[in-house]
Amino acid sequence: MKLVPSILNANFANLEKEIKTVEMAGIEALHIDVMDGQFVPNITFGPSVVSSIHSITNLSLDIHLMIIQPENYIDQFIEAGANTINVHQESTPHIYRCMQMIKDKGARAGIVLNPGTSIDTIIPILHLVDQILIMTVNPGFGGQTFIDFTLKKIAELSELKKLNGYHYEIEVDGGIIPETALLCKKAGATMFVSGSYIYDANDPRERIAALREVLD
């Protein structure tokens, strides 16, 4: 089980300190939400910020592209230091091409599903992806409440993985606290993104420990 803090709720004025805090807690990866103000209402980071983060940490960078036409930016984010690129199925008609572009560049390819998007839309490419990111809230903002019906989607993807011998990890993002993390784990999730729960605390390391207690 892998815990992946999202920096969306970190203090951007002290971002290096915020990253080092979770790094010292034994975290192996960071989740970076890239938003363009079009696919989702918010605007966040570009490749230059990812490059700056890459320069101050050895943590694996798990990039979540919430942008339209992601195929136009994949190369830039990988060159900036991304280890994994997650692309929304809903953001492009060229999702197979996106997955292949990411893998051809030597990064891990992830596909993202919004809460209301059916698993059926990604069945043809499940053999290709390295991870599937299930949004357990609607994308665009941190601090939202977990959507319960996404647990069924996690369980279905876990069963498909077993039946077909697929190798993908199942990542969940949105409203992840100890209680919901445990539910997702039982449904079959293997990676857990948590932002506001970790970074809104006085000591993020205590929140990381609380999550690990239910995940380990």
ABEGO torsion letter per residue (X at the ends): XBBBBBAAABBAAAAAAAAAAAAAAGBABBBBBBBAGAABABBBBBAAAAAAAAAABABBBBBBBBBBGAAAAAAAAAAAGBABBBBBAAABAAAAAAAAAAAAAGBBBBBBBBAABBAAAAAAAAAABABBBBBABBBGBBGBBBBAAAAAAAAAAAAAAAAAGBABBBBBBEGBBAAAAAAAAAAGBABBBBAAAAAABABAAAAAAAAAAAAX
